[in-house]
Amino acid sequence: MRKAPPFDNQYEAAGGLAEKIAAEGAYCETCVRAFDSDEKHSADEVFLEQNARFQSHIADGAALDVLLAELVFTLDRMTAEVSADLDSFRGLTLREKMAGWTSRQRMWRMYTERVREAPVIERLLDLLAKSDALARLIGSQRASIIERHKTAERGLVDIVEQRRRLVDSIDIARLKMKELNAKALTTQGRIGVYGNRAHWEQMEAERRALKAEAERISAEEHEMRDDSQRRERFIGLFQAFVDSLNGRIGNCNVLLRKLMIDVEERLIIYQAQVDTERPGMKVRIKPDIFPDIAAPVRLFEKGMLVAQDLERRKSRADLDVAGKFPAYAAPAPGTPGAPLIDTARRSFRLRLPFLRS
């Protein structure tokens, strides 16, 4: 199994890719809004250029979402490691057992002090700082994608509506051509049958005028048909762009939901590990310190975080993420090629005997 790259390296790569996507996304959005304004190139040249950049942007967006998912699960795995380290402290040392021969209260006090002085506290705080940074990155992506989606969708709707009106105009032109050609044919049949020569010349002039009008409308219909086909091709490209943005919004939603539930888990571990009544302990976790994960932090401040429902909600969030990112679905036991991060491994394995005093 390959070794996971460090979180900071992954995060830096995600930030760089997000900047690239922002620039390309702005280009794609402009293309949708400014459709029909480029008269310097042929439709084929414009389409080829835009198609290449749109497809690159869509692929980069999908890659970033996968990277964000890996970051979320990297933090989840790191939390599991912290929880496992805490489990290793659950047993009593020989010194603590010997103290228990004379005083069980002293034995548990020694045990509690040892556990609370463990280095996992700083690791938990570091996990919260990383969670806050990741929530900020995912949240900013979600906000920019939503805004871009709105603009691109409005532009696409306008282009589709213009093509619908164009198709209606083509149908009207075809009916008009059919009517003019029928009149010209009727007029041609009457020449030489009724009236005198002057009358025949007048009817011939009418027939030529009808044919000329039919040919003019035919030329317009041909141009409108070409324009309709051009629009149809670009509509397909723009629709793929809008659909990708919509999918990315959904990806950000499930990743943020899982991340916030995982933050609750980290806070509960911290709450169980640290005597929050001791001076300077609870103040280290405040909404203004971690503004992008402020919602669960406020619950922590008010003492409203509970573990009872956490496992069920965490399992549900993992399933939702697996629906968007199948690589992070829980693998069958012994399945070769299992994903880097095993989402079936529950990081919340706390027991609370070390809370005794």
Order of alpha helices (4+ residues) and beta strands (2+ residues): alpha-alpha-alpha-alpha-alpha-alpha-alpha-alpha
